[in-house]
């Protein structure tokens, strides 16, 4: 341990705050919170006892420690979360699953408000109800709510284009505000009743419904009385479920399994006394269990996640009172961190630990499969070692228009999305697949050579056969990387043979200097690996191409002053682009709301120039695009 750390810790305050262990370059290695900074950090320095001095990142990497004092323990926990998100310390727990629980959002400012399912609470003036512990629960609640207080549940697009009530109005689930069958005041009454129900005030609404049912029966309105009875039964179902959730059937269990530095975590949610969901995480950590749980719990319950009354843990976390207080603030009620020793709760915890062990086994098995696939691929390609970093290049185009390319990266058989790149192919090469591939490979490799954050791959795979491979080789030669970079092509499976006797060729590897491709066995590990790499490159390229293609419009998009709204106005007024092209200048000027200057520009743009008299619209548009590319 660096002596500067022990000396500095002796002068730490004994109040709450956040501490940070620093590397020689000033990077934050690990951040933690504490109710007593001096006592907490001293635990790391004690030789023996709980063994924290064995933590390798402190022994080998930490050269300094800093702290930030806070006024309260709650502030320390919130500050720790901010520090971790800002500096991303390598030894803090990182969870990839950041999905929040569902809530219901209602915006009273809308003309006809309705409940939307959302996962983020925003400061937008809307009302939020929840969060609910699962999507199944919130959708069931919303379904029952519409039985009691019928409200619209269609999107604005559907709502604005309705000309008659939908079937939900016929079965009593919607009052059909889209066609004016309910006044806004009556709709607001339904909204208020629904909000009282979601806030737990079911007794008042239940009493009103029973009064209305009695009045309907007294006046012999039996059909209306039957509808009210069904609403009462639905409301009682909601109330009963709320009563059950309020008992001890609502809890979470956290199981851990270690294999050296590899940690698997299983997070089980029990609702209504039964298991409802299980999430698993795998990460590396050298922290002892108490520190690990202290770091893990705030990550599991950050944001708008549902906090139950009881959280089952395998051992008591460090700073347990601080975490409990923070969870109580999020829940708005009592929360206990419990280490069960017997009974049903102990069985729940054992189930979580069993799931964590299974998750570790699955992860280890998947890692072994990926390593085996890379090793087998290296043998097929006669490489010196299994390729750890692989790039794949794919080109996507539509008859030479808006040609784009993608590069994806797999490291140890898994996607590394931080190394994904997209390229817009220049107009000079856009119409030639081989030239486009050469440009994409050249630009991809240039990024690897110029940026410190990128590395050359152990293997470069291009989507295609001999032509694409030759184009990639020309790009490699242009950068003088011959002999330093291995490259191959991956040809898709094709149907070959005579009609009635066609057979699939299977996936094939195309290698430099070899005329015949190497066939890959179906479902072999190396086949699945390169196919997954190629499919990911294709997905990434086609997504980018669709985005670009979505921006391709008519000549109207190239007219200054014509945006999406005016474009829609023109096409709606004339019925089609062809009709607009046939319109006279005066007819275009007569479009309501269109300035004369813009109308003249539209007319001039759509009329063929004298030199274009013998050309069709596609030829003229292609020339216009070429001129724009040359300007760029």
C-alpha positions as CSV (number, residue, x, y, z in Angstrom):
1,X,0.0,0.0,0.0
2,X,1.3,3.4,-0.9
3,X,2.4,5.2,2.4
4,X,0.7,8.4,1.3
5,X,-2.7,6.7,1.5
6,X,-2.3,5.7,5.2
7,X,-1.0,9.1,6.1
8,X,-3.9,10.9,4.4
9,X,-6.6,8.6,5.8
10,X,-5.5,9.5,9.4
11,X,-6.6,13.0,8.7
12,X,-10.0,12.1,7.1
13,X,-13.1,13.5,8.8
14,X,-15.4,11.2,10.8
15,X,-18.5,12.4,9.1
16,X,-20.4,11.2,6.0
17,X,-19.0,11.5,2.5
18,X,-17.6,9.8,-0.6
19,X,-14.1,8.4,-1.0
20,X,-12.2,7.7,-4.2
21,X,-9.1,5.6,-4.7
22,X,-6.9,7.0,-7.5
23,X,-4.4,5.5,-9.9
24,X,-1.0,7.0,-10.8
25,X,-2.6,8.9,-13.7
26,X,-5.3,10.4,-11.5
27,X,-8.1,8.0,-12.8
28,X,-10.7,6.9,-10.3
29,X,-10.2,3.2,-9.5
30,X,-13.0,2.8,-7.0
31,X,-15.6,5.1,-5.4
32,X,-17.6,4.4,-2.2
33,X,-19.8,6.1,0.3
34,X,-19.5,6.1,4.1
35,X,-21.3,7.3,7.1
36,X,-17.9,7.7,8.7
37,X,-15.2,8.4,6.2
38,X,-12.2,7.8,8.4
39,X,-13.4,4.5,9.8
40,X,-14.6,3.2,6.5
41,X,-11.3,3.8,4.6
42,X,-9.2,2.5,7.5
43,X,-10.9,-0.8,6.9
44,X,-9.1,-1.1,3.6
45,X,-5.7,-0.5,5.3
46,X,-6.0,-3.0,8.2
47,X,-3.5,-5.9,7.5
48,X,-5.7,-9.0,8.4
49,X,-9.1,-9.0,10.0
50,X,-11.5,-8.8,7.2
51,X,-8.8,-9.3,4.6
52,X,-9.4,-6.1,2.6
53,X,-5.7,-5.5,2.3
54,X,-5.6,-8.4,-0.2
55,X,-7.7,-6.4,-2.7
56,X,-5.3,-6.3,-5.7
57,X,-6.4,-2.9,-7.0
58,X,-5.3,-1.3,-3.7
59,X,-2.1,-3.3,-3.5
60,X,-1.0,-2.8,-7.1
61,X,-2.7,0.3,-8.5
62,X,-4.0,2.7,-5.9
63,X,-1.5,5.5,-5.1
64,X,-3.8,8.1,-3.6
65,X,-7.2,8.5,-2.0
66,X,-9.5,11.5,-2.0
67,X,-12.8,12.3,-0.3
68,X,-15.7,14.6,-0.6
69,X,-17.5,15.4,2.7
70,X,-21.3,15.7,2.7
71,X,-23.8,17.1,5.2
72,X,-25.9,13.9,5.4
73,X,-25.6,10.2,4.6
74,X,-28.3,10.5,2.0
75,X,-26.2,13.1,0.1
76,X,-23.2,10.7,0.3
77,X,-25.2,7.9,-1.4
78,X,-26.5,10.2,-4.1
79,X,-23.0,11.7,-4.7
80,X,-21.5,8.2,-5.0
81,X,-23.9,7.4,-7.8
82,X,-23.0,10.7,-9.6
83,X,-19.3,10.0,-9.2
84,X,-19.6,6.4,-10.6
85,X,-21.6,7.6,-13.6
86,X,-19.1,10.4,-14.3
87,X,-15.8,8.6,-13.9
88,X,-16.9,5.0,-14.5
89,X,-14.4,3.4,-12.0
90,X,-13.3,0.0,-13.3
91,X,-13.7,-1.7,-9.9
92,X,-17.3,-0.5,-9.2
93,X,-20.2,-2.8,-10.2
94,X,-21.5,-2.1,-13.7
95,X,-24.9,-3.4,-14.7
96,X,-26.0,-3.4,-18.4
97,X,-29.7,-3.6,-17.6
98,X,-30.9,0.0,-17.1
99,X,-34.6,-0.6,-17.9
100,X,-37.0,1.0,-15.4
101,X,-40.4,-0.3,-14.3
102,X,-43.5,0.9,-16.0
103,X,-45.6,3.9,-14.9
104,X,-48.8,5.5,-16.1
105,X,-48.5,9.0,-17.4
106,X,-51.5,11.4,-17.7
107,X,-51.2,14.9,-19.2
108,X,-54.2,17.0,-18.1
109,X,-53.2,19.7,-20.6
110,X,-54.1,17.5,-23.6
111,X,-57.5,18.0,-25.3
112,X,-58.6,14.5,-24.3
113,X,-56.1,13.1,-21.8
114,X,-55.3,9.3,-21.7
115,X,-53.0,7.0,-19.8
116,X,-49.7,6.2,-21.5
117,X,-47.2,3.5,-20.4
118,X,-43.8,5.1,-19.8
119,X,-40.5,4.1,-18.0
120,X,-39.1,7.5,-17.2
121,X,-40.6,10.2,-15.0
122,X,-40.0,13.7,-16.5
123,X,-40.5,17.2,-15.2
124,X,-43.1,18.0,-17.9
125,X,-46.2,18.9,-15.8
126,X,-47.8,15.6,-16.4
127,X,-49.1,13.3,-13.6
128,X,-47.4,9.9,-13.0
129,X,-48.8,6.9,-11.2
130,X,-46.6,4.0,-10.2
131,X,-44.1,2.5,-10.7
132,X,-45.6,-1.0,-10.9
133,X,-43.5,-4.0,-10.1
134,X,-44.1,-5.6,-13.5
135,X,-45.6,-4.9,-17.0
136,X,-48.2,-7.6,-16.4
137,X,-49.5,-5.9,-13.2
138,X,-49.8,-2.4,-14.7
139,X,-51.5,-3.7,-17.9
140,X,-54.0,-5.7,-15.8
141,X,-54.7,-2.7,-13.6
142,X,-55.2,-0.5,-16.7
143,X,-57.6,-3.1,-18.2
144,X,-59.7,-3.2,-15.0
145,X,-59.6,0.6,-14.7
146,X,-61.2,0.9,-18.2
147,X,-64.0,-1.4,-17.1
148,X,-64.8,1.0,-14.2
149,X,-64.0,4.4,-15.8
150,X,-64.0,4.0,-19.6
151,X,-61.4,6.3,-21.2
152,X,-59.7,6.6,-24.6
153,X,-56.6,4.5,-25.0
154,X,-55.8,5.1,-28.7
155,X,-52.8,7.1,-30.0
156,X,-53.3,10.6,-31.2
157,X,-52.9,9.5,-34.8
158,X,-55.7,7.0,-34.5
159,X,-57.8,9.4,-32.5
160,X,-57.6,12.3,-35.0
161,X,-58.5,10.0,-37.9
162,X,-61.6,8.3,-36.5
163,X,-64.9,8.9,-38.2
164,X,-67.0,6.5,-36.2
165,X,-66.7,4.8,-32.8
166,X,-64.6,1.7,-32.5
167,X,-65.6,-1.6,-31.0
168,X,-64.3,-0.6,-27.6
169,X,-67.1,2.0,-27.4
170,X,-69.6,-0.8,-28.2
171,X,-68.5,-2.9,-25.3
172,X,-68.4,0.0,-22.9
173,X,-64.6,0.5,-22.6
174,X,-64.4,3.9,-24.3
175,X,-66.8,6.9,-24.3
176,X,-65.8,7.7,-27.9
177,X,-64.6,11.3,-27.5
178,X,-63.1,11.0,-31.0
179,X,-66.5,11.3,-32.5
180,X,-68.0,13.7,-29.9
181,X,-70.2,11.3,-28.1
182,X,-69.2,12.6,-24.7
183,X,-68.9,16.1,-23.3
184,X,-65.5,17.3,-21.9
185,X,-67.0,17.9,-18.5
186,X,-68.3,14.3,-18.3
187,X,-65.0,13.0,-19.5
188,X,-63.2,15.0,-16.8
189,X,-65.4,13.3,-14.2
190,X,-64.2,9.9,-15.5
191,X,-60.6,11.1,-15.3
192,X,-61.0,12.3,-11.7
193,X,-62.6,9.0,-10.7
194,X,-59.7,7.0,-12.4
195,X,-57.1,9.1,-10.6
196,X,-58.7,8.5,-7.2
197,X,-58.6,4.8,-7.9
198,X,-54.9,4.9,-8.9
199,X,-54.1,6.8,-5.7
200,X,-55.8,4.1,-3.6
201,X,-59.1,5.9,-2.9
202,X,-61.4,3.0,-3.9
203,X,-63.9,3.3,-1.0
204,X,-65.4,6.5,-2.3
205,X,-65.8,5.3,-5.9
206,X,-67.1,2.0,-4.7
207,X,-69.8,3.7,-2.6
208,X,-70.8,5.9,-5.6
209,X,-71.1,2.9,-7.9
210,X,-73.3,1.0,-5.4
211,X,-75.6,4.0,-5.0
212,X,-75.9,4.3,-8.8
213,X,-76.5,0.5,-9.1
214,X,-79.3,0.7,-6.5
215,X,-80.9,3.7,-8.3
216,X,-80.7,1.9,-11.7
217,X,-82.4,-1.2,-10.2
218,X,-85.1,0.9,-8.6
219,X,-86.0,2.4,-11.9
220,X,-85.9,-1.0,-13.7
221,X,-82.8,-0.1,-15.7
222,X,-81.5,-3.6,-15.3
223,X,-78.9,-3.4,-18.1
224,X,-77.3,-0.3,-16.6
225,X,-77.4,-2.0,-13.2
226,X,-75.6,-5.0,-14.6
227,X,-72.9,-2.8,-16.1
228,X,-72.4,-1.1,-12.7
229,X,-72.3,-4.4,-11.0
230,X,-69.4,-5.5,-13.3
231,X,-67.6,-2.3,-12.6
232,X,-68.0,-2.9,-8.8
233,X,-66.6,-6.4,-9.2
234,X,-63.6,-5.1,-11.1
235,X,-63.0,-2.4,-8.5
236,X,-63.1,-4.9,-5.7
237,X,-60.5,-7.0,-7.6
238,X,-58.2,-4.0,-7.7
239,X,-58.7,-3.3,-4.0
240,X,-58.1,-6.9,-3.0
241,X,-54.9,-7.1,-5.0
242,X,-53.7,-3.9,-3.3
243,X,-54.4,-5.4,0.1
244,X,-52.4,-8.6,-0.8
245,X,-49.4,-6.6,-2.0
246,X,-49.4,-4.6,1.2
247,X,-48.6,-7.9,3.2
248,X,-45.4,-9.8,3.4
249,X,-45.7,-11.3,-0.1
250,X,-43.8,-8.4,-1.7
251,X,-40.0,-8.9,-1.6
252,X,-36.8,-9.1,-3.6
253,X,-34.0,-11.6,-3.1
254,X,-30.4,-11.1,-4.2
255,X,-28.1,-14.1,-4.8
256,X,-24.4,-14.1,-5.4
257,X,-22.0,-16.7,-6.8
258,X,-18.2,-16.2,-7.1
259,X,-15.6,-17.9,-9.2
260,X,-12.4,-15.9,-8.6
261,X,-13.0,-12.4,-9.8
262,X,-16.1,-13.4,-11.8
263,X,-19.3,-12.6,-10.0
264,X,-22.8,-13.7,-11.0
265,X,-25.8,-12.0,-9.5
266,X,-29.4,-13.1,-9.6
267,X,-32.1,-10.6,-8.7
268,X,-35.5,-12.3,-8.0
269,X,-38.8,-10.3,-7.5
270,X,-41.5,-12.0,-5.5
271,X,-45.0,-10.4,-5.9
272,X,-48.2,-11.5,-4.4
273,X,-46.2,-14.3,-2.7
274,X,-45.0,-15.8,-6.0
275,X,-41.9,-15.4,-8.2
276,X,-42.6,-12.9,-10.9
277,X,-39.3,-12.1,-12.5
278,X,-35.6,-13.0,-12.4
279,X,-32.7,-10.8,-13.8
280,X,-29.1,-12.0,-13.9
281,X,-25.9,-10.0,-14.2
282,X,-22.3,-11.0,-14.6
283,X,-19.3,-8.8,-13.9
284,X,-15.8,-8.8,-12.4
285,X,-15.2,-7.6,-8.9
286,X,-12.5,-8.1,-6.3
287,X,-14.6,-6.5,-3.5
288,X,-15.6,-8.6,-0.5
289,X,-19.3,-9.4,-0.2
290,X,-20.3,-6.6,2.2
291,X,-18.7,-3.9,0.0
292,X,-20.0,-5.6,-3.2
293,X,-23.6,-5.6,-1.9
294,X,-23.2,-2.0,-0.7
295,X,-22.2,-1.1,-4.3
296,X,-24.8,-3.3,-5.9
297,X,-28.0,-2.3,-4.1
298,X,-28.0,1.4,-5.3
299,X,-27.4,0.2,-8.9
300,X,-30.3,-2.3,-8.7
301,X,-32.8,0.3,-7.3
302,X,-31.7,3.5,-9.0
303,X,-34.2,5.5,-11.1
304,X,-37.9,4.7,-10.8
305,X,-37.5,1.0,-9.9
306,X,-40.0,-0.5,-7.5
307,X,-38.8,-0.9,-3.9
308,X,-40.5,-3.7,-1.9
309,X,-40.9,-3.7,1.9
310,X,-38.3,-6.5,2.3
311,X,-35.0,-7.1,0.4
312,X,-33.3,-10.5,1.1
313,X,-29.5,-10.4,1.0
314,X,-26.9,-13.2,1.6
315,X,-25.0,-11.1,4.1
316,X,-25.3,-7.7,5.6
317,X,-24.0,-4.9,3.3
318,X,-21.5,-2.3,4.4
319,X,-23.3,0.9,5.5
320,X,-26.5,-1.1,5.8
321,X,-28.4,1.6,7.8
322,X,-27.5,4.2,5.2
323,X,-28.8,2.0,2.3
324,X,-32.0,1.2,4.3
325,X,-32.7,4.9,4.9
326,X,-32.2,5.6,1.2
327,X,-34.5,2.8,0.2
328,X,-37.2,4.0,2.7
329,X,-37.1,7.4,1.1
330,X,-37.6,5.9,-2.4
331,X,-40.4,3.6,-1.2
332,X,-42.1,6.1,1.1
333,X,-42.4,3.4,3.7
334,X,-40.5,0.9,5.8
335,X,-37.9,-1.2,4.1
336,X,-35.7,-3.8,5.7
337,X,-32.5,-5.5,4.4
338,X,-32.9,-9.0,5.8
339,X,-30.5,-12.0,6.0
340,X,-32.9,-14.9,6.5
341,X,-31.8,-18.0,8.3
342,X,-34.8,-20.3,8.0
343,X,-38.4,-20.4,6.6
344,X,-39.9,-19.4,3.3
345,X,-37.6,-16.3,3.0
346,X,-34.5,-18.5,3.4
347,X,-35.8,-20.7,0.6
348,X,-36.3,-17.6,-1.6
349,X,-32.7,-16.5,-1.0
350,X,-31.5,-20.0,-1.7
351,X,-33.4,-19.9,-5.0
352,X,-31.7,-16.6,-5.9
353,X,-28.3,-18.1,-5.1
354,X,-29.1,-21.2,-7.2
355,X,-30.0,-18.9,-10.1
356,X,-26.8,-17.0,-9.7
357,X,-24.8,-20.3,-9.8
358,X,-26.6,-21.3,-12.9
359,X,-26.0,-17.9,-14.5
360,X,-22.3,-18.3,-13.8
361,X,-22.3,-21.8,-15.4
362,X,-24.1,-20.5,-18.5
363,X,-21.7,-17.6,-18.8
364,X,-18.7,-19.8,-18.4
365,X,-20.1,-22.2,-21.0
366,X,-20.8,-19.4,-23.4
367,X,-17.3,-18.1,-23.0
368,X,-15.9,-21.5,-23.6
369,X,-18.0,-21.9,-26.8
370,X,-16.8,-18.5,-28.1
371,X,-13.2,-19.4,-27.4
372,X,-13.6,-22.7,-29.1
373,X,-15.3,-21.1,-32.2
374,X,-12.4,-18.5,-32.5
375,X,-9.8,-21.3,-32.2
376,X,-11.5,-23.4,-34.9
377,X,-11.9,-20.4,-37.2
378,X,-8.2,-19.6,-36.8
379,X,-7.3,-23.2,-37.8
380,X,-9.5,-23.0,-40.9
381,X,-7.8,-19.8,-41.9
382,X,-4.4,-21.1,-41.0
383,X,-3.8,-18.2,-38.6
384,X,-1.0,-18.3,-36.0
385,X,-3.6,-17.8,-33.2
386,X,-7.3,-17.6,-32.6
387,X,-8.6,-14.1,-33.8
388,X,-9.6,-12.1,-30.7
389,X,-10.6,-8.9,-32.4
390,X,-12.6,-9.2,-35.7
391,X,-14.0,-6.5,-38.0
392,X,-16.6,-7.0,-40.6
393,X,-17.4,-4.6,-43.4
394,X,-20.8,-4.5,-45.3
395,X,-22.1,-2.2,-48.0
396,X,-25.7,-1.3,-48.5
397,X,-27.2,0.5,-51.5
398,X,-30.3,0.8,-53.7
399,X,-29.2,1.0,-57.4
400,X,-26.2,3.2,-56.4
401,X,-28.3,5.7,-54.5
402,X,-27.5,6.6,-50.9
403,X,-24.8,4.0,-50.7
404,X,-23.5,3.4,-47.1
405,X,-21.2,1.0,-45.4
406,X,-20.9,-0.3,-41.8
407,X,-18.1,-1.7,-39.7
408,X,-18.8,-3.9,-36.7
409,X,-16.4,-5.3,-34.2
410,X,-16.4,-8.5,-32.2
411,X,-13.9,-8.9,-29.3
412,X,-13.7,-12.4,-27.9
413,X,-16.8,-13.4,-29.8
414,X,-19.0,-10.6,-28.4
415,X,-20.0,-7.3,-30.1
416,X,-18.0,-4.2,-29.0
417,X,-20.5,-1.5,-30.0
418,X,-18.1,1.3,-29.1
419,X,-16.1,0.3,-32.2
420,X,-19.0,0.2,-34.6
421,X,-18.6,2.8,-37.4
422,X,-20.8,3.9,-40.3
423,X,-19.7,5.5,-43.6
424,X,-21.4,7.4,-46.4
425,X,-19.8,6.3,-49.6
426,X,-18.8,9.1,-52.0
427,X,-20.8,9.6,-55.2
428,X,-17.8,8.5,-57.3
429,X,-17.9,5.0,-55.9
430,X,-21.5,4.7,-54.9
431,X,-22.7,2.9,-58.1
432,X,-19.9,0.3,-58.0
433,X,-20.1,-2.4,-55.2
434,X,-16.4,-3.2,-55.4
435,X,-15.3,0.5,-55.4
436,X,-17.6,1.1,-52.5
437,X,-16.1,-1.8,-50.5
438,X,-12.6,-0.6,-51.2
439,X,-13.5,2.9,-49.9
440,X,-15.2,1.5,-46.8
441,X,-12.2,-0.8,-46.0
442,X,-9.8,2.1,-46.6
443,X,-11.6,4.5,-44.3
444,X,-12.1,1.9,-41.6
445,X,-8.4,1.0,-41.5
446,X,-7.4,4.7,-41.5
447,X,-9.5,5.2,-38.4
448,X,-7.6,2.3,-36.7
449,X,-4.3,3.9,-37.7
450,X,-5.2,7.5,-36.7
451,X,-7.1,7.0,-33.5
452,X,-5.6,5.9,-30.2
453,X,-9.0,4.4,-29.2
454,X,-9.1,2.0,-32.1
455,X,-6.9,-1.0,-33.0
456,X,-6.3,-3.0,-36.2
457,X,-8.3,-6.2,-36.2
458,X,-6.7,-9.7,-36.0
459,X,-9.1,-10.6,-38.8
460,X,-11.0,-8.5,-41.3
461,X,-14.1,-10.1,-42.8
462,X,-15.8,-8.5,-45.8
463,X,-19.3,-9.5,-46.8
464,X,-19.0,-11.0,-50.3
465,X,-16.9,-13.1,-52.6
466,X,-13.8,-12.7,-54.7
467,X,-14.7,-9.3,-56.0
468,X,-15.2,-7.7,-52.6
469,X,-12.1,-9.5,-51.2
470,X,-10.0,-8.1,-54.0
471,X,-11.4,-4.6,-53.3
472,X,-10.4,-5.0,-49.6
473,X,-6.9,-6.2,-50.6
474,X,-6.4,-3.1,-52.7
475,X,-7.3,-0.9,-49.8
476,X,-4.9,-2.8,-47.5
477,X,-2.1,-2.5,-50.1
478,X,-2.8,1.3,-50.4
479,X,-2.1,1.6,-46.6
480,X,1.0,-0.6,-46.8
481,X,-0.6,-3.2,-44.4
482,X,0.2,-6.2,-46.6
483,X,1.4,-9.0,-44.3
484,X,0.2,-7.3,-41.2
485,X,-3.6,-7.8,-41.6
486,X,-5.4,-11.1,-42.4
487,X,-8.5,-10.7,-44.5
488,X,-11.2,-13.0,-45.9
489,X,-14.5,-12.8,-47.6
490,X,-17.7,-14.5,-46.4
491,X,-20.0,-15.7,-49.2
492,X,-23.6,-16.4,-48.4
493,X,-25.2,-19.7,-49.0
494,X,-26.6,-20.0,-52.6
495,X,-28.9,-22.5,-54.3
496,X,-26.9,-24.2,-57.1
497,X,-27.8,-26.9,-59.6
498,X,-30.4,-27.8,-62.2
499,X,-34.1,-27.0,-61.7
500,X,-35.6,-29.7,-59.4
501,X,-32.2,-30.7,-58.1
502,X,-30.8,-27.5,-56.5
503,X,-28.7,-27.7,-53.4
504,X,-27.5,-25.1,-50.9
505,X,-23.8,-24.3,-51.1
506,X,-23.7,-23.3,-47.4
507,X,-21.6,-20.4,-46.0
508,X,-18.1,-20.2,-47.6
509,X,-14.9,-18.5,-46.7
510,X,-13.1,-16.8,-49.6
511,X,-9.3,-16.5,-49.0
512,X,-6.7,-14.4,-50.9
513,X,-4.8,-16.4,-53.5
514,X,-7.2,-19.3,-53.4
515,X,-9.7,-19.8,-56.2
516,X,-12.0,-22.3,-54.5
517,X,-13.8,-21.1,-51.3
518,X,-13.6,-23.1,-48.1
519,X,-17.1,-24.5,-47.2
520,X,-18.2,-24.2,-43.6
521,X,-20.2,-26.9,-41.9
522,X,-23.7,-25.9,-41.0
523,X,-24.1,-25.0,-37.3
524,X,-20.4,-25.5,-36.6
525,X,-19.0,-23.1,-34.0
526,X,-16.8,-21.2,-36.5
527,X,-19.8,-20.9,-38.9
528,X,-22.0,-19.5,-36.2
529,X,-19.3,-17.0,-35.2
530,X,-18.6,-15.5,-38.6
531,X,-22.3,-15.6,-39.6
532,X,-23.2,-13.7,-36.4
533,X,-20.5,-11.2,-37.3
534,X,-21.7,-10.8,-40.9
535,X,-25.4,-10.6,-39.9
536,X,-24.6,-7.8,-37.3
537,X,-22.7,-5.9,-40.0
538,X,-25.6,-6.3,-42.4
539,X,-28.1,-5.2,-39.7
540,X,-26.0,-2.1,-38.9
541,X,-25.6,-1.2,-42.5
542,X,-29.2,-1.7,-43.5
543,X,-30.4,0.4,-40.6
544,X,-28.2,3.3,-41.6
545,X,-29.3,2.9,-45.2
546,X,-32.9,3.0,-44.3
547,X,-32.3,6.2,-42.4
548,X,-30.6,7.7,-45.4
549,X,-33.2,6.3,-47.8
550,X,-35.9,7.8,-45.6
551,X,-34.5,11.2,-46.4
552,X,-34.8,10.7,-50.1
553,X,-37.7,12.7,-51.3
554,X,-39.0,14.3,-54.5
555,X,-37.6,17.4,-56.1
556,X,-39.7,19.4,-53.6
557,X,-37.1,18.6,-50.9
558,X,-34.5,20.5,-52.8
559,X,-36.6,23.7,-53.0
560,X,-35.7,26.4,-50.5
561,X,-38.6,27.3,-48.3
562,X,-40.4,23.9,-48.8
563,X,-40.4,21.9,-45.6
564,X,-42.4,18.8,-44.6
565,X,-45.6,20.8,-44.0
566,X,-45.6,22.7,-47.3
567,X,-44.7,19.6,-49.1
568,X,-47.7,17.8,-47.7
569,X,-49.9,20.9,-48.5
570,X,-48.7,20.8,-52.2
571,X,-49.2,17.1,-52.6
572,X,-52.6,17.2,-50.9
573,X,-53.7,20.1,-53.0
574,X,-52.8,18.5,-56.4
575,X,-53.2,14.9,-55.4
576,X,-49.8,13.6,-56.6
577,X,-46.3,14.7,-57.7
578,X,-47.2,14.0,-61.3
579,X,-50.2,16.4,-61.1
580,X,-48.0,19.0,-59.5
581,X,-45.4,18.7,-62.3
582,X,-48.2,19.3,-64.9
583,X,-49.5,22.4,-63.0
584,X,-49.0,25.9,-64.4
585,X,-47.3,28.7,-62.5
586,X,-50.6,30.4,-61.7
587,X,-52.1,27.1,-60.4
588,X,-49.2,26.7,-58.0
589,X,-49.4,30.3,-56.9
590,X,-53.0,29.6,-56.0
591,X,-52.2,27.0,-53.3
592,X,-53.4,28.5,-50.0
593,X,-50.7,29.7,-47.6
594,X,-47.9,29.3,-50.2
595,X,-45.8,32.5,-50.8
596,X,-45.5,33.6,-54.3
597,X,-41.6,33.4,-54.2
598,X,-41.8,29.8,-53.0
599,X,-44.5,28.9,-55.6
600,X,-42.2,30.3,-58.4
601,X,-39.3,28.2,-57.1
602,X,-41.4,25.1,-57.1
603,X,-42.5,25.7,-60.7
604,X,-39.0,26.4,-61.9
605,X,-37.7,23.3,-60.2
606,X,-40.3,21.0,-61.6
607,X,-40.2,22.2,-65.1
608,X,-37.8,20.4,-67.4
609,X,-34.9,22.6,-68.7
610,X,-34.5,22.8,-72.5
611,X,-31.5,20.5,-72.4
612,X,-33.5,18.0,-70.5
613,X,-36.4,17.8,-72.8
614,X,-35.6,14.3,-73.9
615,X,-34.8,13.0,-70.4
616,X,-37.2,11.4,-67.9
617,X,-37.6,12.5,-64.3
618,X,-35.2,9.8,-63.0
619,X,-32.4,11.0,-65.3
620,X,-32.8,14.6,-64.2
621,X,-32.9,13.7,-60.6
622,X,-29.8,11.6,-60.9
623,X,-27.9,14.6,-62.5
624,X,-29.2,16.9,-59.7
625,X,-27.8,14.6,-57.1
626,X,-24.5,14.4,-58.9
627,X,-24.2,18.1,-58.9
628,X,-25.0,18.3,-55.2
629,X,-22.4,15.7,-54.4
630,X,-19.8,17.6,-56.4
631,X,-20.7,20.8,-54.5
632,X,-20.2,18.9,-51.2
